[in-house]
Amino acid sequence: MNERPKEYAMTFAPYGWLVLFFLIPTVLVFAYAFKAEASFLSLFWQEYGVIFWRTIWLSLVTTFVCLSLSLPLGYFLARASTRLQKLFLLLVIMPFWSSFLVRIFAWKTLLHPEGILRKTLTFLHIIDADTFLLYNLGTVLVVMIYSYLPFAILPIYAQSVKFNYTLIEAARDLGASESYAFFKIFVPGIRRGILTAAVLVFIPAIGAYVIPDVVGGTSSEMIGNKISQRIFIDRNLPQASALSSILCLVVLVPIAISAYLHSRGERQKQ
C-alpha cells in the first residue's frame, strides 16, 4: 500500500499526456462530427464510399506487401553476421535522415515524364513512349510501400533476433522442408512482431494524404485528402470531423477486437 502513491506519481505524467493530447482532442473530433451540419447521412450521398473503399484496400495491400517483404528479410538477416545486420539496419534507417516530403518529391522527380527512370524504361522498351508513370493508383501503392516498409522491417527483425532457431533445425532434422519450417514454426513464433508491424504500417497508410496528393491524381484520392480539403479549403470542420471519426473507428475497432481476443486467449491458458 505504501508503494501506491509512488506508482501513481510515476504514471501521472504519461497518462496525463495521453489524456491531454490524445483523449481530449479525440472526444472533440467526435463531438464536432455530430453537429447538425455534419450529419453522417450526408456522407453516404457523396462519393465518399468509393474513396473509403480505395483507402482501405490500398492500406491493406501496402500492409500485406510490407509484411511479405519483411518476413524473409527478418529471417535471413537475424541469422546473418553482426556486421551485415548493422549495415542493413543502417540502410533501413538512413531514409529517415531526410524529410518525408523530400523523399516523396524525389519520387515525383524520378517518375516525371522527363525523369531518368521513365527515360530508361522507354529506352529498354519496357514501357511505351506514351506511358505516364505519375498520377495513378499503381504509383501511389509503390510509394506507400517504399515509405512504410521500414516500419515493418524493424519490429519483425527485432522479434526475429529473439527467436530460437534450434526449433527450425529440429524441424529440418525431422524431415520438414525449409518452407514448411518457415511458415509453421518461424512465422507463428514471431507473431507479436508481425502484429506490431501490421499496426505500424496500416495506421499511417490508412491516414495517408501527402503521397496521393503529390504522386497521385484525382482518381487516386484517399480519405485523408478529403479530410484535408474539408479543413483547409472548405473550412467544413464538422464534416472533416465526421470523416475522421469514421477513419478512427475503422482503425480502432479491429485493434480492440484483436486485443480482446488476445487477452481472452491468455486468460484461458492460465
TANORHU-V596220 format. One record per pair of residues at least 12 apart in sequence whose C-alpha atoms are under 6 Angstrom apart, sorted by the first residue. I is the first residue (numbers start at 1). GAP is how many residues later the second one is. Records with the same first field share a line. If there is no record, write none. Layout:
I=GAP + GAP
This chain:
29=212
30=215
32=206 + 209
33=205 + 208 + 209
38=200 + 201
51=171 + 172
52=171
55=167
59=143 + 146 + 147
62=83
63=138 + 139
66=83
70=83
74=82 + 83 + 86
78=82 + 83
108=107
111=22
134=81
135=80 + 81 + 82
136=80
137=83
140=72 + 76
148=53
151=49
152=45
155=38 + 42
156=37 + 38
159=31 + 34
168=13
207=17
208=16
209=15 + 16
227=13
